[in-house]
Amino acid sequence: MNIQAGVPVGTGKDGKIVEALGEDAPPIIGYSINEAYAGEVVSYVRNVKGGRECVPGRQGC
């Protein structure tokens, strides 16, 4: 398997999701939900950090 479940993932040079482990790893964009081999679909939880505070009453808060 190329991507294990529960590991940090990033975007590879070709725009596909890859494991983000090791010294040369791409920036982490989230964590894989399932394991997969090359060419299979990988679901991941996006890691969202930062942003602005939500103003109460606005849509989406």
C-alpha positions as CSV (number, residue, x, y, z in Angstrom):
1,M,0.0,0.0,0.0
2,N,1.3,3.5,-0.8
3,I,-0.7,5.4,1.8
4,Q,-1.6,4.1,5.2
5,A,-4.7,5.1,7.2
6,G,-4.2,7.8,9.8
7,V,-1.0,9.3,8.4
8,P,-0.3,12.9,7.6
9,V,-0.7,13.6,3.8
10,G,0.3,16.3,1.5
11,T,0.2,17.2,-2.2
12,G,2.8,15.6,-4.4
13,K,4.6,17.1,-7.4
14,D,1.9,15.8,-9.8
15,G,-1.0,17.2,-7.6
16,K,-1.9,13.8,-6.1
17,I,-2.1,13.0,-2.4
18,V,1.0,11.4,-0.9
19,E,2.2,10.5,2.6
20,A,3.8,13.5,4.3
21,L,6.5,11.7,6.3
22,G,10.2,12.2,6.5
23,E,12.6,15.1,5.8
24,D,11.6,15.7,2.2
25,A,7.9,15.5,2.9
26,P,5.5,18.1,1.4
27,P,3.5,20.4,3.7
28,I,0.8,18.5,5.6
29,I,-2.7,19.3,4.4
30,G,-4.5,16.7,6.5
31,Y,-4.7,13.0,7.6
32,S,-5.7,10.0,5.5
33,I,-8.9,8.2,6.5
34,N,-8.3,5.0,4.5
35,E,-5.3,3.1,3.1
36,A,-4.8,3.0,-0.6
37,Y,-2.5,1.9,-3.4
38,A,-1.4,4.1,-6.3
39,G,-4.4,5.1,-8.4
40,E,-7.0,4.4,-5.7
41,V,-9.1,7.1,-4.1
42,V,-7.9,8.4,-0.7
43,S,-10.2,10.2,1.7
44,Y,-8.6,12.6,4.1
45,V,-9.6,15.0,6.8
46,R,-8.4,18.5,5.9
47,N,-6.2,20.2,8.5
48,V,-7.4,23.8,8.8
49,K,-5.4,26.2,10.9
50,G,-5.6,29.9,11.3
51,G,-8.2,32.1,9.7
52,R,-10.3,34.8,11.2
53,E,-12.7,34.7,14.1
54,C,-16.3,34.0,13.3
55,V,-18.7,36.8,13.9
56,P,-21.8,35.6,15.7
57,G,-24.9,35.6,13.5
58,R,-23.1,35.3,10.2
59,Q,-23.9,32.3,8.1
60,G,-21.6,29.4,8.8
61,C,-20.7,30.4,12.4
